[in-house]
């Protein structure tokens, strides 16, 4: 019985850690962990961490390209 409980506890721990990793403390479990991290609960758009980071990199690259073009035309 103890082994089953330990295994179940391990599986639940891995699941909770993956939720926090994918959605951040503000989005995991409806923002339940946000108060521990000093954040406010945020509304997530449902995309994974990798997709959100990729979009942020794309926006930064587009902004740098626009600045470079603006400086080269002057």
MIVOKOL-467767 format. One record per atom (N, C-alpha, C): y, x negated, z. Coordinates in steps of 0.001 Angstrom, whole numbers, padded with zeros to 6 digits, always signed. Atoms other than C-alpha are relative to their C-alpha. Last residue first. Layout:
% residues N
YXZ...
This chain:
% residues 74
-001391+000314-000376+057813-018543-043164+000431-001344-000500-000924-000599+000959+054707-017431-045056+001449-000324+000321+000072+000697+001286+052476-019872-043174+000959+000562-001031-000630+001305-000112+053593-018598-039770-000017-000747-001333-001429-000208-000218+052831-014948-040614+000733-001342+000069-000588-000445+001266+049450-015898-042072+001513+000178+000126+000044+001151+000909+048552-017856-038935+000633+000363-001344-001042+000941-000421+049672-015003-036673+000074-001197-000946-001290-000613+000309+047580-012499-038660+001152-000929+000406-000195+000072+001454+044543-014803-038568+001354+000584-000397-000308+001398+000321+044916-015231-034811+000228-000167-001494-001359+000290-000461+045107-011456-034344+000411-001427-000314-000918-000672+000917+042022-010930-036501+001452-000251+000392+000004+000757+001251+040127-013559-034485+000966+000626-001012-000726+001253-000246+041126-011919-031198+000081-000831-001277-001428-000321-000124+040067-008488-032481+000833-001259+000223-000505-000382+001321+036722-009878-033662+001482+000332+000031-000131+001240+000762+036137-011610-030333+000552+000297-001391-001155+000709-000567+036835-008357-028480+000239-001311-000745-001217-000670+000466+034466-006485-030809+001254-000691+000516-000158+000283+001424+031719-009024-030171+001239+000648-000579-000487+001372+000120+032235-008779-026414+000221-000372-001460-001389+000019-000470+031923-004981-026518+000591-001391-000122-000846-000657+001007+028808-005225-028694+001465+000013+000419-000109+000837+001191+027195-007788-026403+000884+000601-001075-000894+001113-000290+027944-005807-023256+000197-000874-001221+000535+001057-000857+026291-002715-024662+001036-001099+000186+000494+001163+000736+028205+000242-026035-000485-001064+000978+001422-000069+000290+028391+003496-024092-000555-001172-000779+000198-000630+001298+032172+003921-024180-001464+000008-000435+000518+000911+001013+032518+003264-020480-000228+000754-001302+000769-000766+000975+034754+005276-018157-000425-000939-001113-000577-000161+001329+035871+003069-015352-000929+000820-000874+001007-000516+000928+035199+003139-011622+000676+000277-001338+000053-001456+000015+037816+001032-009877-001047+000432-001012-000420-000613+001258+037247-002579-009044+000047+001505+000163-001448-000110+000002+037068-004477-005757+000552+000570-001284-000552+001090+000800+033478-005615-006356+001522+000048-000051+000448+001254-000599+032050-003468-003545+000602-001196-000722-000781+000223-001222+034176-000499-004672-000428-001273+000701-001339+000490+000288+032791-000775-008188+000787-000286+001272-000142+001367-000497+029141-000518-007130+001424-000537-000170+000365+000053-001419+028994+003292-007407+000186-001395+000585-000983+000780-000735+030912+003249-010699-000304-000131+001473-001214-000776-000198+028904+006073-012272+001056-000723+000815+000245-001066-000981+025602+004257-011794+001276+000779+000322+001392-000223-000399+026835+001209-013703-000076+001046+001094+000679-001011+000798+030272+001573-015272-001413+000306+000433-000788-001216+000157+032690-000190-012948-000717+001104-000742+000019-000761-001245+030142-002760-011786+000786+001295-000107-000982+000484-000964+029524-003907-015316-000027+000856+001250-001153-000889-000081+027688-001848-017929+001085-000490+000938-000369-000632+001265+024953-004165-019213+001302+000777+000071-000244+001007+001031+024679-006548-016254+000498+000645-001287-001263+000661-000331+025095-003788-013654+000334-001032-001064-001083-000980+000165+022380-001714-015335+001361-000637+000280-000273-000125+001424+020143-004780-015676+001093+001026-000274-000711+001195+000460+020464-005533-011972+000319+000088-001490-001376-000080-000493+019543-001958-011057+000809-001205-000474-000696-001064+000732+016439-002076-013288+001468+000094+000435-000252+000501+001359+015363-005434-011877+000750+001039-000814-001018+001045-000081+015760-004134-008327+000352-000566-001364-001284-000685-000209+013844-000932-009109+001132-001016+000083-000343-000685+001254+010972-002985-010557+001350+000705+000127-000378+000998+000994+010916-005300-007532+000433+000626-001312-001312+000501-000403+010930-002389-005072+000498-001055-000993-000972-001050+000311+008039-000792-006949+001420-000448+000346-000113-000050+001456+006076-004029-006816+001034+001034-000434-000708+001206+000423+006749-004436-003109+000214-000032-001494-001393-000169-000398+005749-000825-002408+000832-001204-000430-000576-001012+000897+002560-001266-004411+001472+000208+000321-000187+000613+001313+001762-004485-002579+000637+000967-000983-001148+000900-000053+002349-002879+000798+000283-000662-001329-001194-000824+000000+000000+000000+000000+001258-000869+000000
